[in-house]
Amino acid sequence: MKNRIPADVRHLLTNDTEFKKQGRGSSQVIVRNDDNIAFTKWYDNKPVLFLSSVEANIESDECRRWCKKTKVYVTVPRPRVVRQYNQKMGGVDLADRLLAVCPYRYRTRKWTQRFFASMVDLAISNSWIQYKQDQLKALVPLKKIQQLRAFKMELGEYFIEAYCDTNTEATDSEEDNRPLVRRTGSKSVPVPNDKFRTTGAKHLPYMAEKVDKPGTVVVSLAELLLDEGRILIADNYYTSIPLARYLKERKTDFCGTVRKARRELPPQVIQQKLEKGQIAAQQNECVT
């Protein structure tokens, strides 16, 4: 901080060596000519510099500090500005620590967006502190008090779901007309909030009408993917010639392993072993 001291004030300060000779607790105050800003230098383990527009006098009290040489606590005088700084700086450090927990920040060159995101984080952190104090006053156990991360998550879900349509009178035709979203992989679907988990009847399982054959299950699950020239791959439990023929009519190729005991398979397919040269011939016979 010494490089921030103006040059016309720097020569008025007592040297660090002289401060060390005076001992711990020695201080010096320099007030500007208009009496609006005071510069305080206090020596503890090393010189500490304070700049304040409130505390301008040298009135001091005493504090206990640890002495490394004697391994005991000693009483050291300190100016009022040091006491005020220690009392208020704890809240600043706490705010910085809470803002580092899952901050709402994203890369952008617009300072207005960064400033707004920082203010939102600060408001949520202050709200969580107030929430925790209220819970402690209500004698709620610590294990039942939400942590800051869970508090932010629930607050975000509340604002998102507040603008979602929770109308339970939606018809089946409205649900069928929704565009199909193609999934690139198996992604986990987050569980809705407890407050909205039983809203409507969309959380109930869908009951199929015809499940007498495994092929019916395959067709019902892949109904929206047929007639597009795709390839459908199934397990041997679902594989059957009627299913392959039906999918062929729907412009969908089918591939799956088969069980040797299937009655609908041609007898030339059910055998113990196929030779390498007979694979193409057997495929032609199955098609015919």
C-alpha positions in Angstrom: 0.0 0.0 0.0 3.0 2.3 0.3 3.0 3.0 -3.4 -0.5 4.5 -3.0 0.6 7.1 -0.4 1.0 10.6 -2.0 4.6 11.9 -2.1 3.8 14.9 0.0 2.5 12.7 2.8 5.2 10.0 2.6 7.9 12.1 4.1 5.7 13.0 7.1 5.4 9.4 8.2 7.7 7.9 10.8 10.2 5.4 9.5 9.5 1.7 9.9 12.8 1.2 11.8 11.8 4.0 14.3 8.4 2.4 14.8 10.0 -0.9 15.5 12.1 0.7 18.2 9.0 2.2 19.8 7.5 -1.2 20.1 4.1 -2.8 19.4 1.1 -0.5 19.7 2.8 2.7 18.6 0.8 4.8 16.1 0.8 8.0 14.1 -2.1 10.0 12.6 -1.9 12.5 9.8 -5.0 14.6 9.0 -5.5 16.4 5.7 -5.9 20.2 5.8 -9.6 20.1 5.3 -10.1 17.6 8.2 -12.0 15.2 5.9 -9.4 12.3 5.6 -7.1 10.9 8.2 -4.1 8.6 7.5 -3.2 6.3 10.4 0.0 4.2 10.8 0.0 1.5 13.5 2.7 -1.0 14.4 1.7 -4.5 15.4 4.0 -7.3 14.2 4.7 -5.0 11.3 3.5 -1.5 10.2 -0.1 -1.3 9.1 -1.6 1.6 7.2 -5.3 2.8 7.4 -7.1 5.5 5.5 -10.4 6.7 7.0 -12.9 9.6 6.6 -14.5 8.9 10.0 -11.8 8.2 12.6 -9.4 11.1 12.7 -8.3 11.3 16.3 -5.7 9.2 18.1 -8.0 7.9 20.8 -7.1 4.3 21.4 -8.1 1.3 23.5 -6.3 -2.0 24.3 -6.4 -5.4 22.7 -4.8 -8.8 23.3 -2.2 -9.9 20.8 0.0 -13.0 20.7 3.7 -12.6 21.2 5.8 -15.1 19.3 8.9 -14.6 21.5 7.3 -15.1 25.0 4.5 -17.4 23.7 1.9 -15.5 25.7 -0.8 -12.9 25.1 0.2 -9.3 25.6 -1.8 -6.1 25.9 -1.3 -3.7 23.0 -2.8 -0.3 22.5 -4.6 0.3 19.2 -6.4 3.3 17.6 -10.1 3.4 17.1 -9.8 3.0 13.4 -8.2 -0.4 13.9 -11.1 -1.6 16.1 -13.7 -0.3 13.6 -11.9 -2.0 10.7 -11.8 -5.4 12.5 -15.5 -5.2 13.4 -16.7 -4.4 9.9 -14.1 -6.4 7.9 -15.5 -9.7 9.1 -18.7 -9.1 7.2 -16.8 -8.2 4.0 -14.7 -11.4 4.2 -17.9 -13.4 4.8 -19.5 -11.8 1.8 -16.5 -12.6 -0.4 -16.6 -16.2 0.8 -20.3 -16.6 0.1 -20.0 -15.1 -3.3 -17.5 -17.7 -4.2 -20.1 -20.5 -3.7 -21.5 -21.4 -7.1 -21.5 -17.8 -8.3 -23.9 -16.6 -11.0 -21.2 -15.5 -13.5 -20.7 -16.1 -17.1 -18.2 -14.8 -19.6 -19.2 -11.5 -21.1 -17.5 -8.2 -22.0 -20.4 -6.1 -20.8 -19.7 -4.7 -17.4 -23.4 -4.0 -16.8 -24.2 -7.8 -17.0 -21.3 -8.6 -14.6 -22.4 -5.9 -12.2 -26.0 -7.1 -12.3 -25.0 -10.8 -11.7 -22.8 -9.7 -8.8 -25.6 -7.8 -7.2 -27.9 -10.8 -7.6 -25.4 -13.0 -5.9 -25.0 -10.5 -3.1 -28.7 -10.3 -2.6 -29.1 -14.1 -2.4 -26.2 -14.4 0.0 -27.7 -11.7 2.3 -31.1 -13.4 2.1 -29.5 -16.8 3.1 -27.8 -15.2 6.1 -31.1 -13.7 7.2 -32.8 -17.1 6.6 -30.2 -18.9 8.7 -30.6 -16.4 11.6 -34.4 -16.8 11.5 -34.0 -20.6 11.6 -31.6 -20.5 14.5 -34.0 -18.2 16.4 -36.8 -20.7 15.8 -34.6 -23.5 17.3 -34.3 -25.4 14.1 -31.5 -28.0 14.1 -28.5 -27.2 12.0 -28.8 -30.3 9.9 -32.3 -29.2 8.8 -31.2 -25.7 7.7 -30.5 -25.4 4.0 -27.0 -24.7 2.9 -26.3 -21.8 0.5 -26.1 -24.0 -2.6 -29.4 -25.7 -1.8 -30.9 -22.3 -1.0 -29.9 -21.0 -4.4 -31.2 -24.1 -6.2 -34.6 -23.9 -4.5 -34.9 -20.1 -5.2 -34.0 -20.6 -8.9 -36.6 -23.4 -9.2 -39.2 -21.3 -7.6 -38.7 -18.4 -10.1 -38.6 -20.8 -13.0 -41.7 -22.7 -12.1 -43.5 -19.5 -11.2 -43.7 -18.7 -14.9 -44.5 -22.3 -16.0 -48.0 -23.3 -17.0 -49.3 -25.7 -14.4 -52.8 -26.0 -16.1 -53.9 -29.6 -15.5 -56.7 -29.4 -18.1 -54.4 -29.9 -21.1 -55.8 -32.4 -23.6 -53.9 -35.4 -25.1 -54.0 -33.7 -28.5 -52.0 -30.8 -27.2 -49.4 -33.2 -25.9 -49.2 -35.2 -29.2 -48.7 -32.0 -31.2 -45.5 -31.1 -29.4 -42.4 -31.3 -31.5 -40.2 -34.3 -30.9 -36.8 -33.5 -29.5 -34.0 -35.8 -30.6 -31.8 -36.8 -27.8 -28.1 -37.2 -28.5 -27.4 -39.4 -25.5 -28.8 -40.8 -22.4 -29.1 -37.8 -20.1 -30.4 -37.8 -16.6 -33.7 -36.0 -16.1 -33.7 -33.9 -12.9 -36.5 -34.6 -10.4 -39.0 -31.8 -10.0 -39.3 -29.9 -6.8 -41.4 -31.4 -4.0 -43.9 -28.5 -4.3 -44.6 -29.3 -8.0 -43.9 -33.0 -8.1 -47.6 -34.0 -7.9 -49.0 -31.1 -9.9 -51.3 -32.5 -12.6 -51.1 -36.1 -13.7 -48.0 -36.0 -15.9 -46.0 -37.8 -13.3 -48.2 -40.9 -13.6 -47.0 -43.8 -15.9 -48.5 -44.2 -19.3 -50.5 -47.4 -19.7 -50.3 -49.1 -23.1 -53.5 -50.7 -24.5 -51.9 -53.6 -26.4 -48.9 -55.4 -25.0 -49.8 -59.0 -25.9 -46.7 -59.4 -28.1 -43.1 -58.0 -27.7 -43.4 -56.6 -31.3 -46.3 -54.4 -30.2 -44.1 -52.9 -27.5 -41.4 -52.1 -30.1 -43.8 -50.6 -32.5 -45.5 -48.4 -29.8 -42.1 -47.2 -28.5 -40.7 -46.4 -32.0 -43.9 -45.1 -33.6 -42.6 -41.6 -34.0 -39.3 -42.8 -35.5 -40.8 -44.9 -38.3 -41.1 -44.0 -41.9 -37.8 -42.1 -41.8 -35.4 -44.7 -43.2 -33.8 -45.6 -39.9 -32.3 -48.8 -38.6 -33.9 -50.3 -35.5 -31.9 -52.7 -33.4 -33.6 -55.0 -30.8 -32.8 -57.8 -28.4 -33.6 -61.4 -29.2 -36.7 -61.2 -26.9 -38.3 -58.7 -29.3 -36.9 -60.1 -32.6 -39.4 -61.8 -34.9 -40.1 -62.1 -38.6 -43.6 -60.5 -38.5 -42.0 -57.5 -36.8 -39.2 -57.3 -39.4 -41.8 -57.4 -42.2 -44.0 -54.7 -40.6 -41.0 -52.5 -40.1 -39.9 -53.0 -43.7 -43.3 -51.8 -44.8 -42.8 -48.7 -42.7 -39.5 -48.0 -44.4 -37.4 -49.0 -41.4 -34.6 -51.6 -41.4 -34.5 -54.1 -38.6 -31.5 -55.8 -37.0 -31.5 -58.1 -34.0 -30.4 -61.4 -32.6 -32.8 -64.4 -32.8 -33.4 -67.5 -30.6 -32.9 -70.9 -32.3 -36.1 -72.2 -30.8 -38.4 -69.6 -32.5 -41.2 -71.5 -34.3 -41.8 -68.8 -36.9 -38.2 -69.0 -38.2 -37.6 -71.1 -41.4 -36.0 -74.5 -40.8 -33.0 -73.6 -42.9 -32.1 -70.9 -40.4 -32.3 -73.1 -37.3 -29.0 -75.0 -37.4 -26.0 -75.6 -35.2 -23.4 -73.8 -37.3 -23.2 -71.7 -40.5 -20.2 -72.0 -42.8 -18.5 -68.8 -43.9 -19.6 -69.3 -47.5 -23.2 -69.9 -46.6 -24.0 -66.7 -44.9 -25.0 -64.8 -48.0 -27.1 -67.7 -49.3 -29.0 -68.0 -46.0 -29.7 -64.3 -46.1 -31.2 -64.5 -49.6 -33.4 -67.5 -48.5 -34.7 -65.5 -45.5 -35.7 -62.6 -47.7 -37.6 -64.8 -50.1 
